[in-house]
Amino acid sequence: MREELTNSVEAMEIAAEKMLEEARITANGILIEAKEEAMKILSSQLPLDEVKTECDKVVLNARAEADKKIKDSEKKAAEISINADRKVEEITELVVNIVTGKS
């Protein structure tokens, strides 16, 4: 019985060693794959062309909107100036009429 027990313990030790070796091999394989994947990621180029295109589009849209707002502001300023000139003419005419007694 003692011999059977010894054989059984030896068999379990051999099985355990085999499992550990398989686990080491699997772990090493996973580590190698992870390192390769990390190297691929680190060496890959970022899609800067897409980012640059998007940035250019945003800048172009911002410039177009700014130009539109400038034109709108210039138009409003011109309208205000024209209205101010009319008001000045009306007030001047009114003052002249008051002074000359025509009102």
RAWORA-V216018 format. One record per residue. N is the residue number from 1. SS is DSSP state (2 for helix, 1 for strand, 0 for the rest). BURIAL is 1 if it has 9 or more other C-alpha atoms within 8 Angstrom, else 0. D_LAST is the distance of its C-alpha to the last C-alpha in Angstrom with 1 decimal. Layout:
# RAWORA-V216018
n=(N;N)
ss=(SS;SS)
burial=(BURIAL;BURIAL)
d_last=(D_LAST;D_LAST)
This chain:
# RAWORA-V216018
n=(1;2;3;4;5;6;7;8;9;10;11;12;13;14;15;16;17;18;19;20;21;22;23;24;25;26;27;28;29;30;31;32;33;34;35;36;37;38;39;40;41;42;43;44;45;46;47;48;49;50;51;52;53;54;55;56;57;58;59;60;61;62;63;64;65;66;67;68;69;70;71;72;73;74;75;76;77;78;79;80;81;82;83;84;85;86;87;88;89;90;91;92;93;94;95;96;97;98;99;100;101;102;103)
ss=(0;2;2;2;2;2;2;2;2;2;2;2;2;2;2;2;2;2;2;2;2;2;2;2;2;2;2;2;2;2;2;2;2;2;2;2;2;2;2;2;2;2;2;0;0;0;0;2;2;2;2;2;2;2;2;2;2;2;2;2;2;2;2;2;2;2;2;2;2;2;2;2;2;2;2;2;2;2;2;2;2;2;2;2;2;2;2;2;2;2;2;2;2;2;2;2;2;2;2;2;0;0;0)
burial=(0;0;0;0;0;0;0;0;0;0;0;0;0;0;0;0;0;0;0;0;0;0;0;0;0;0;0;0;0;0;0;0;0;0;0;0;0;0;0;0;0;0;0;0;0;0;0;0;0;0;0;0;0;0;0;0;0;0;0;0;0;0;0;0;0;0;0;0;0;0;0;0;0;0;0;0;0;0;0;0;0;0;0;0;0;0;0;0;0;0;0;0;0;1;0;0;1;1;0;0;0;0;0)
d_last=(138.9;138.0;138.1;135.8;133.4;133.4;132.8;130.0;128.3;128.8;127.3;124.3;123.9;124.1;121.5;119.2;119.6;118.8;115.7;114.5;115.1;113.2;110.3;110.3;110.2;107.4;105.4;106.0;104.8;101.6;101.0;101.5;99.1;96.5;96.8;96.5;93.4;91.9;92.6;91.0;87.8;87.7;88.3;85.8;82.5;79.4;77.1;74.7;73.7;72.2;70.4;69.1;67.8;66.1;64.5;63.3;61.8;60.0;58.7;57.6;55.7;54.1;52.9;51.6;49.6;48.3;47.3;45.4;43.6;42.7;41.3;39.3;38.0;37.0;35.3;33.3;32.5;31.2;29.0;27.6;27.0;25.2;23.0;22.3;21.4;18.9;17.4;17.3;15.6;12.9;12.5;12.7;10.0;7.7;9.3;9.1;5.4;5.7;8.9;8.2;5.7;3.8;0.0)
